[in-house]
Amino acid sequence: MSIEVEVLSEVYQTLKQYIPVKDRQEASDNIMSILVDVLNDVDLREFGGIDSYTKRSMEEYAGDLEDEENYEDYED
């Protein structure tokens, strides 16, 4: 099963309205911990750009994506 990032974004934005502000980062972290294993790097970055919560979650759970890119740059 494949889910488009646009659909995930819409679902996230809709559900976020029902989550108290104080719990939104934790909710985003939980979602990101699942999506890290499901989405490819490009889609994960796209999802991570939705808002400040997803950006922080992506940096925490998928921060090594940028490290891998930097490593590949040095191999050339």
N, C-alpha and C positions, 0 to 999 in steps of 0.2 A: 504494500500500500504506500502510495506517495501522496504527501500533502503539500500543496503549494504554500510558499512562505507568505503570500498575500492573505491566504485563508487563515493561517496561523496568526498573522498580525491582527486581522479583524477579530478573531476569537479572543485574543489576548486583550485588545483594546476594550472589547465589550465586557469581558469578565472583570477587568481592572476597575471598572466603575463600581463594582459591588464589593471590592476589597478595601477595608479601611487603610488609609494612607500609611499608618504605622506598620502594616503587614505587607505592603506591596513589594518591598525588596525581597523579603523571604519568599513570597509567591513567585517572583521572577526567578530567583535562584533555583527554586524547585523545578520550574519549567525548563530552565536552561540545563539543569543536570540531566534531564530526560533528552532534550533535543541535541545535546552534544553527541550522543550515541546514534542519533537518527538522521540528522541533516549533514550534508556535505559542508565543507569549509565556506564556500561562497554563500550558501543559504543561511548558514549560521551567522555569518557576519551581517547579512541583510536583516535577519531577525534581531540581532544585537543592536541594531541602529534604530529601533523603534522609539525608545525613550531612555531616560537616564537610568532607570532600573535595569532594563535589559542590557544596556551598555556595561554597567558595573558587573552584572552577572556574567556576561561574556568574557570580560577581562579576568574574572575569577576562575571560571570553569574552562575557558578556551584560550587563555592567555598564551599558551604555548604555540598557538597557530602562528602568531607573529614571530615568535622565536624561531620556528621552523623556516619561515620565509627568510629571515635574516641569515640563518645558517646556510640556506641554499644560495644566497647572494655571495657568500664568501667562498663557496666551492668553485665558482667560475674562474 
